[in-house]
């Protein structure tokens, strides 16, 4: 088992666990308990430091877990979109894997499709259907 597989499984499980309503309720309960103990500790600097340090550490770690999960989800969506493009008759295979292009190349594709959209909207306003492929 590689460390990447271990981390991916851990990050996915942690994200699923932390996204549950019960975990949110637990976090709220911890905050309320901390607030309730304020008078007990005379609202001391240590009392404040406990919550500040705890939330900072948890936030720092959660950023990495959420980013890993987000990256995996985005990659899966891109693969699915690539498969739809690949399997669709008349689709342009040059659009596969666009997320890997340099910004200038991506902008060129975007401008091309924005122009197609403007043309289709103009045609639609003129009563022409906008279905089918632009080449047809």
Contact map, one row per residue, 1 for C-alpha under 8 A:
1110110000000000000000000000000000000000000000000000000000000000000000000000000000000000000000000000000000000000000000000000000000000000
1111110000000000000000000000000000000000000000000000000000000000000000000000000000000000000000000000000000000000000000000000000000000000
1111111000000000000000000000000000000000000000000000000000000000000000000000000000000000000000000000000000000000000000000000000000000000
0111111100000000000000000000000000000000000000000000000000000000000000000000000000000000000000000000000000000000000000000000000000000000
1111111110000000000000000000000000000000000000000000000000000000000000000000000000000000000000000000000000000000000000000000000000000000
1111111111000000000000000000000000000000000000000000000000000000000000000000000000000000000000000000000000000000000000000000000000000000
0011111111100000000000000000000000000000000000000000000000000000000000000000000000000000000000000000000000000000000000000000000000000000
0001111111110000000000000000000000000000000000000000000000000000000110000000000000000000000000000000000000000000000000000000000000000000
0000111111111000000000000000000000000000000000000000000000000000000000000000000000000000000000000000000000000000000000000000000000000000
0000011111111100000000000000000000000000000000000000000000000000000000000000000000000000000000000000000000000000000000000000000000000000
0000001111111110000000000000000000000000000000000000000000000000110110000000000000000000000000000000000000000000000000000000000000000000
0000000111111111000000000000000000000000000000000000000000000000100110000000000000000000000000000000000000000000000000000000000000000000
0000000011111111100000000000000000000000000000000000000000000000000000000000000000000000000000000000000000000000000000000000000000000000
0000000001111111110000000000000000000000000000000000000000000000100000000000000000000000000000000000000000000000000000000000000000000000
0000000000111111111000000000000000000000000000000000000000000000110010000000000000000000000000000000000000000000000000000000000000000000
0000000000011111111100000000000000000000000000000000000000000000000000000000000000000000000000000000000000000000000000000000000000000000
0000000000001111111100100000000000000000000000000000000000000000000000000000000000000000000000000000000000000000000000000000000000000000
0000000000000111111100110000000000000000000000000000000000000000000000000000000000000000000000000000000000000000000000000000000000000000
0000000000000011111110110000000000000000000000000000000000000000000000000000000000000000000000000000000000000000000000000000000000000000
0000000000000001111111110000000000000000000000000000000000000000000000000000000000000000000000000000000000000000000000000000000000000000
0000000000000000001111111000000000000000000000000000000000000000000000000000000000000000000000000000000000000000000000000000000000000000
0000000000000000000111111100000000000000000000000000000000000000000000000000000000000000000000000000000000000000000000000000000000000000
0000000000000000111111111110000000000000000000000000000000000000000000000000000000000000000000000000000000000000000000000000000000000000
0000000000000000011111111111000000000000000000000000000000000000000000000000000000000000000000000000000000000000000000000000000000000000
0000000000000000000011111111100000000000000000000000000000000000000000000000000000000000000000000000000000000000000000000000000000000000
0000000000000000000001111111110000000000000000000000000000000000000000000000000000000000000000000000000000000000000000000000000000000000
0000000000000000000000111111111000000000000000000000000000000000000000000000000000000000000000000000000000000000000000000000000000000000
0000000000000000000000011111111100000000000000000000000000000000000000000000000000000000000000000000000000000000000000000000000000000000
0000000000000000000000001111111110000000000000000000000000000000000000000000000000000000000000000000000000000000000000000000000000000000
0000000000000000000000000111111111000000000000000000000000000000000000000000000000000000000000000000000000000000000000000000000000000000
0000000000000000000000000011111111100000000000000000000000000000000000000000000000000000000000000000000000000000000000000000000000000000
0000000000000000000000000001111111110000000000000000000000000000000000000000000000000000000000000000000000000000000000000000000000000000
0000000000000000000000000000111111111000000000000000000000000000000000000000000000000000000000000000000000000000000000000000000000000000
0000000000000000000000000000011111111100000000000010000000000000000000000000000000000000000000000000000000000000000000000000000000000000
0000000000000000000000000000001111111100000000000000000000000000000000000000000000000000000000000000000000000000000000000000000000000000
0000000000000000000000000000000111111111000000000000000000000000000000000000000000000000000000000000000000000000000000000000000000000000
0000000000000000000000000000000011111111100000000000000000000000000000000000000000000000000000000000000000000000000000000000000000000000
0000000000000000000000000000000001111111111100100000000000000000000000000000000000000000000000000000000000000000000000000000000000000000
0000000000000000000000000000000000011111111000000000000000000000000000000000000000000000000000000000000000000000000000000000000000000000
0000000000000000000000000000000000011111111000000000000000000000000000000000000000000000000000000000000000000000000000000000000000000000
0000000000000000000000000000000000001111111100100000000000000000000000000000000000000000000000000000000000000000000000000000000000000000
0000000000000000000000000000000000000111111100000000000000000000000000000000000000000000000000000000000000000000000000000000000000000000
0000000000000000000000000000000000000111111110110000000000000000000000000000000000000000000000000000000000000000000000000000000000000000
0000000000000000000000000000000000000100111111110000000000000000000000000000000000000000000000000000000000000000000000000000000000000000
0000000000000000000000000000000000000000001111111000000000000000000000000000000000000000000000000000000000000000000000000000000000000000
0000000000000000000000000000000000000000000111111100000000000000000000000000000000000000000000000000000000000000000000000000000000000000
0000000000000000000000000000000000000100101111111110000000000000000000000000000000000000000000000000000000000000000000000000000000000000
0000000000000000000000000000000000000000001111111111000000000000000000000000000000000000000000000000000000000000000000000000000000000000
0000000000000000000000000000000000000000000011111111100000000000000000000000000000000000000000000000000000000000000000000000000000000000
0000000000000000000000000000000000000000000001111111110000000000000000000000000000000000000000000000000000000000000000000000000000000000
0000000000000000000000000000000001000000000000111111111000000000000000000000000000000000000000000000000000000000000000000000000000000000
0000000000000000000000000000000000000000000000011111111100000000000000000000000000000000000000000000000000000000000000000000000000000000
0000000000000000000000000000000000000000000000001111111110000000000000000000000000000000000000000000000000000000000000000000000000000000
0000000000000000000000000000000000000000000000000111111111000000000000000000000000000000000000000000000000000000000000000000000000000000
0000000000000000000000000000000000000000000000000011111111100000000000000000000000000000000000000000000000000000000000000000000000000000
0000000000000000000000000000000000000000000000000001111111110000000000000000000000000000000000000000000000000000000000000000000000000000
0000000000000000000000000000000000000000000000000000111111111000000000000000000000000000000000000000000000000000000000000000000000000000
0000000000000000000000000000000000000000000000000000011111111100000000000000000000000000000000000000000000000000000000000000000000000000
0000000000000000000000000000000000000000000000000000001111111110000000000000000000000000000000000000000000000000000000000000000000000000
0000000000000000000000000000000000000000000000000000000111111111000000000000000000000000000000000000000000000000000000000000000000000000
0000000000000000000000000000000000000000000000000000000011111111100000000000000000000000000000000000000000000000000000000000000000000000
0000000000000000000000000000000000000000000000000000000001111111110000000000000000000000000000000000000000000000000000000000000000000000
0000000000000000000000000000000000000000000000000000000000111111111000000000000000000000000000000000000000000000000000000000000000000000
0000000000000000000000000000000000000000000000000000000000011111111100000000000000000000000000000000000000000000000000000000000000000000
0000000000110110000000000000000000000000000000000000000000001111111110000000000000000000000000000000000000000000000000000000000000000000
0000000000100010000000000000000000000000000000000000000000000111111111000000000000000000000000000000000000000000000000000000000000000000
0000000000000000000000000000000000000000000000000000000000000011111111100000000000000000000000000000000000000000000000000000000000000000
0000000100110000000000000000000000000000000000000000000000000001111111110000000000000000000000000000000000000000000000000000000000000000
0000000100110010000000000000000000000000000000000000000000000000111111111000000000000000000000000000000000000000000000000000000000000000
0000000000000000000000000000000000000000000000000000000000000000011111111100000000000000000000000000000000000000000000000000000000000000
0000000000000000000000000000000000000000000000000000000000000000001111111110000000000000000000000000000000000000000000000000000000000000
0000000000000000000000000000000000000000000000000000000000000000000111111111000000000000000000000000000000000000000000000000000000000000
0000000000000000000000000000000000000000000000000000000000000000000011111111100000000000000000000000000000000000000000000000000000000000
0000000000000000000000000000000000000000000000000000000000000000000001111111110000000000000000000000000000000000000000000000000000000000
0000000000000000000000000000000000000000000000000000000000000000000000111111111000000000000000000000000000000000000000000000000000000000
0000000000000000000000000000000000000000000000000000000000000000000000011111111100000000000000000000000000000000000000000000000000000000
0000000000000000000000000000000000000000000000000000000000000000000000001111111110000000000000000000000000000000000000000000000000000000
0000000000000000000000000000000000000000000000000000000000000000000000000111111111000000000000001000000000000000000000000000000000000000
0000000000000000000000000000000000000000000000000000000000000000000000000011111111100000000000000000000000000000000000000000000000000000
0000000000000000000000000000000000000000000000000000000000000000000000000001111111110000000000000000000000000000000000000000000000000000
0000000000000000000000000000000000000000000000000000000000000000000000000000111111111000000000000000000000000000000000000000000000000000
0000000000000000000000000000000000000000000000000000000000000000000000000000011111111100000000111000000000000000000000000000000000000000
0000000000000000000000000000000000000000000000000000000000000000000000000000001111111110000000000000000000000000000000000000000000000000
0000000000000000000000000000000000000000000000000000000000000000000000000000000111111111000000000000000000000000000000000000000000000000
0000000000000000000000000000000000000000000000000000000000000000000000000000000011111111001110110000000000000000000000000000000000000000
0000000000000000000000000000000000000000000000000000000000000000000000000000000001111111101110010000000000000000000000000000000000000000
0000000000000000000000000000000000000000000000000000000000000000000000000000000000111111100000000000000000000000000000000000000000000000
0000000000000000000000000000000000000000000000000000000000000000000000000000000000011111111000000000000000000000000000000000000000000000
0000000000000000000000000000000000000000000000000000000000000000000000000000000000000111111000000000000000000000000000000000000000000000
0000000000000000000000000000000000000000000000000000000000000000000000000000000000000001111100000000000000000000000000000000000000001000
0000000000000000000000000000000000000000000000000000000000000000000000000000000000001101111110000000000000000000000000000000000000000000
0000000000000000000000000000000000000000000000000000000000000000000000000000000000001100011111110000000000000000000000000000000000000000
0000000000000000000000000000000000000000000000000000000000000000000000000000000000001100001111110000000000000000000000000000000000000000
0000000000000000000000000000000000000000000000000000000000000000000000000000000000000000000111110000000000000000000000000000000000000000
0000000000000000000000000000000000000000000000000000000000000000000000000000000001001000000111111100000000000000000000000000000000000000
0000000000000000000000000000000000000000000000000000000000000000000000000000000001001100000111111100000000000000000000000000000000000000
0000000000000000000000000000000000000000000000000000000000000000000000000000010001000000000000111111100000000000000000000000000000000000
0000000000000000000000000000000000000000000000000000000000000000000000000000000000000000000000111111100001000000000000000000000000000000
0000000000000000000000000000000000000000000000000000000000000000000000000000000000000000000000001111100001000000000000000000000000000000
0000000000000000000000000000000000000000000000000000000000000000000000000000000000000000000000001111110000000000000000000000000000000000
0000000000000000000000000000000000000000000000000000000000000000000000000000000000000000000000001111111011000000000000000000000000000000
0000000000000000000000000000000000000000000000000000000000000000000000000000000000000000000000000001111111000000000000000000000000000000
0000000000000000000000000000000000000000000000000000000000000000000000000000000000000000000000000000111111100000000000000000000000000000
0000000000000000000000000000000000000000000000000000000000000000000000000000000000000000000000000000011111110000000000000000000000000000
0000000000000000000000000000000000000000000000000000000000000000000000000000000000000000000000000000111111111000000000000000000000000000
0000000000000000000000000000000000000000000000000000000000000000000000000000000000000000000000000110111111111100000000000000000000000000
0000000000000000000000000000000000000000000000000000000000000000000000000000000000000000000000000000001111111110000000000000000000000000
0000000000000000000000000000000000000000000000000000000000000000000000000000000000000000000000000000000111111111000000000000000000000000
0000000000000000000000000000000000000000000000000000000000000000000000000000000000000000000000000000000011111111100000000000000000000000
0000000000000000000000000000000000000000000000000000000000000000000000000000000000000000000000000000000001111111110000000000000000000000
0000000000000000000000000000000000000000000000000000000000000000000000000000000000000000000000000000000000111111111000000000000000000000
0000000000000000000000000000000000000000000000000000000000000000000000000000000000000000000000000000000000011111111100000000000000000000
0000000000000000000000000000000000000000000000000000000000000000000000000000000000000000000000000000000000001111111110000000000000000000
0000000000000000000000000000000000000000000000000000000000000000000000000000000000000000000000000000000000000111111111000000000000000000
0000000000000000000000000000000000000000000000000000000000000000000000000000000000000000000000000000000000000011111111100000000000000000
0000000000000000000000000000000000000000000000000000000000000000000000000000000000000000000000000000000000000001111111110000000000000100
0000000000000000000000000000000000000000000000000000000000000000000000000000000000000000000000000000000000000000111111111000000000000000
0000000000000000000000000000000000000000000000000000000000000000000000000000000000000000000000000000000000000000011111111100000000000000
0000000000000000000000000000000000000000000000000000000000000000000000000000000000000000000000000000000000000000001111111110000000000000
0000000000000000000000000000000000000000000000000000000000000000000000000000000000000000000000000000000000000000000111111111000001000000
0000000000000000000000000000000000000000000000000000000000000000000000000000000000000000000000000000000000000000000011111111100001000000
0000000000000000000000000000000000000000000000000000000000000000000000000000000000000000000000000000000000000000000001111111110000000000
0000000000000000000000000000000000000000000000000000000000000000000000000000000000000000000000000000000000000000000000111111111111000000
0000000000000000000000000000000000000000000000000000000000000000000000000000000000000000000000000000000000000000000000011111111111000000
0000000000000000000000000000000000000000000000000000000000000000000000000000000000000000000000000000000000000000000000001111111100000000
0000000000000000000000000000000000000000000000000000000000000000000000000000000000000000000000000000000000000000000000000111111100000000
0000000000000000000000000000000000000000000000000000000000000000000000000000000000000000000000000000000000000000000000000011111110000000
0000000000000000000000000000000000000000000000000000000000000000000000000000000000000000000000000000000000000000000000000011111111000000
0000000000000000000000000000000000000000000000000000000000000000000000000000000000000000000000000000000000000000000000000011001111100000
0000000000000000000000000000000000000000000000000000000000000000000000000000000000000000000000000000000000000000000000011011000111110000
0000000000000000000000000000000000000000000000000000000000000000000000000000000000000000000000000000000000000000000000000000000011111000
0000000000000000000000000000000000000000000000000000000000000000000000000000000000000000000000000000000000000000000000000000000001111101
0000000000000000000000000000000000000000000000000000000000000000000000000000000000000000010000000000000000000000000000000000000000111111
0000000000000000000000000000000000000000000000000000000000000000000000000000000000000000000000000000000000000000000100000000000000011111
0000000000000000000000000000000000000000000000000000000000000000000000000000000000000000000000000000000000000000000000000000000000001111
0000000000000000000000000000000000000000000000000000000000000000000000000000000000000000000000000000000000000000000000000000000000011111
